[in-house]
Amino acid sequence: IQSLGFKLSDVKILLTSHGHFDHAGGLARLKADTGATMIAAQGDRYALEKGVYPGSESNKAMNFPPVKVDRVVKDGDTVELGGLTLTAHLTPGHTQGCTTWTWPVKDRDGGAHTALYFCSASVAANSLVPEQYPGIVADYRHTFATARAIPGDVFLAPHSEFFDAPAKQARLSQPGPNPFIDRAGYLKVIDAQQKGFEDALAKAKAKAAK
């Protein structure tokens, strides 16, 4: 932040996609250093304020420094700062409060687009049978039923491999359309993660039935 010429006090708002240690582990320090307002969905408030992986609290390897949530957002709520408006889309499953964010952007020629920062719908370390948290299977199904309708063509995500960031960055200097404008890539990830969920659920049910 400082190397870009800003002061830490210039940071006014802290957002996250979800309350897992690899995405939220630095928020407590950032909040302490900046005094910024922490904003998150209610579903992830427990994880963030306790610094744990809900349902796996005994796994200390997944713990992180807890951070107080100052404002809770619901589906469709907006966060505004400096003339920019971000919209929260709740996409639970990966975590109970998994939040996808969208906001308007323009390309270098002034063309209007919508950035879409997709939280995730991967199963990852979650247990589906028994449920990692009550209602997790229904949450995943809700997300897969609604995520494809979230507007956005500039596809971004918390893990660079989800949207092929290195390859797209390398292609920016080449002739042709901007590779980050990739609605099809977003939909492809949704399809792949839905298949991963259904496969994991079927395996979990079969194992539980033995």
N, C-alpha and C positions, 0 to 999 in steps of 0.2 A: 504494500500500500504506500509506504513512505518512499520507496524507490520510484514510484510513478508521480511523485510530487504532491501527494495528499497527506493530510494529517490523520491520525487514527480517529480523532474526534469528528472528522468529516463523515465517518461511517455512522449512519443513523438507524438503519434497519438490518436485522439479521434474519434470513430465511433459510429453510432447508427443505430438501425433498422428503426426507424421512429420518426417523430417530434411530439409526444404527451407528455404531461407533466409527465406521469409516467415513461417515458423512457428517456426523454431529460431534465428533470427538474434540474439535477445536472451538466449538461455539462458546463454551464457558469462558475460555481465555479471551476470545474475541470480544465478548460482552464486557468482561472486566476491563479490557484495555481501551474500549471505544465508548462504553456507556450506551450502546445502541439498544433499540427495542427488539426483543426476540419475539418473532411471530411464527406460529405453527398451528396445525390442526389439533382439535381436542383429542383425537385418537392417538396421537403421539405424545401427548403432554406427560403422561406417566413415564414413558421411556426417557424423555428428555430431562424431566425434573428429578428422576431417580438415577439416571445414567446406567440403565440396564437394558437387556434384551428381554422384553416381556414373554413370559412362559419359559425362559431359560435363565432365570435370575441367578441360579447356582453356578452358571458358567462365567466365572470372573473374567475370562479372556475377552468377553464381549462388552465389559463395562467401559464407561467413559466418564469424564468429569460432568456432573449434572449441571444443567442450565435452567434457570427460571424462565417460563414462558410468560410474556407480558400481555400478549394479545392472541386470542384464538380466532382462527378463520374457519368459516363454513364454506361449503361448496358454492361457488359463484361469487364469493366475497372478493373485494379488490384491495390492493395495497398501492398507495400512491406516494411518489416522492420525485421532486424535480421535474415535474411534467410527464413522468412515465407512470403508466398504470399497468400493474400486473394482476391477472385474474387467477384465483385458486380453483383448481378442479380436483376434488377428492377422488383418488383412485386407490382405495384400500385393498389390502391383501398382503403385499410384501411387508407392509406394516399396517397397523390399524389406522394410522393417520397419513398414509402415503399421499403426497400432494404433488400434482402436476401443475406447472405454472405456464401461463401464456402471456405474451405482451406484443404490442405492435413494434415492428422494426422496418427500416427502409434499406434497400440495397444502394450501392454506390451511384446508381443512376436515378435514385429517388423513387424507385418502385416500392409499393407497399406490400409488406409480408407480415406474417405472424410467427414469432418464435414460440416453439413448443418444447418445454423442458419436462420430459416424461419421467416420472418418479421411478417406477419399475413395477413389473408384475411377475417377476421370477419367484420361484418357490424358495430357492437358496437354502438357508438353514432351517426354514420353517417346517414344523410337523403338521400334516393335514389330518392324520388319524393317529392318536387323538389330536384335537385342534390346538395349535400353538396358542391361540387366544380364542375365546368363544365367538363363533360366527365367521371365522377366517375363510372357510370354503365359500360361504355365501358372499363374502366381500370380494373374493377373487372373481366369482361369477358376475357380480355387479360391475366390476371394473372391465371385464372382457365384453360385457354387453353395452358399455357406454364409452369406452376409451376411443373407439374409432370415430366417434362423433365430435371429439374435441378438436376445435379448429387449430390449424397451424401447418406451415409448410417448411419452416426452418427448424429441422429436427435436432434437438439437443438432449442430453441425458447425463445422469451423475457419473456414469462410467464411460470413458471415451470409446471403448470397444463397441458399445451399444450402437453408436452412430458413425463408426469408422472415421473418427476425427483425424487421426494421423494421415490416412490416405486422402481424405478430403482436403486437408490443409496443403498437402503436396500438389493437389490438382488445381489449387486456386490460381497459380501462376500460368496455367495452361489455357488456351482458347476454349471457349464453350461456356455453357451455363454454370452458374455458381453451384458447386457440388453440395453445399450445405442446404440448399433448397431441395428438400428430399422428403416430401410427403409419403412417397411410396416406401421409403426406407423405414419410416415410422410404423406404417401399417404392417410391414414385414416383421418387425420386432414384436408387435402385438400378436400376430399369428403364431410366431415361434414360441413366445412365452405362454400363450394359451395352450398350445400342444404340450409344452413342458409341464404345465400344471395338470392337465388331464392325465398325462402319463404317470406323473408322480402320485396323483390321487388314486388311480387304479392300482398301482403297486402297493400303496399304503393300505387300501381296503383289502387287497388280497392277503397281505401279511397279517393284518388284524384278524382275518377270518380263519387263519390256521390254528 
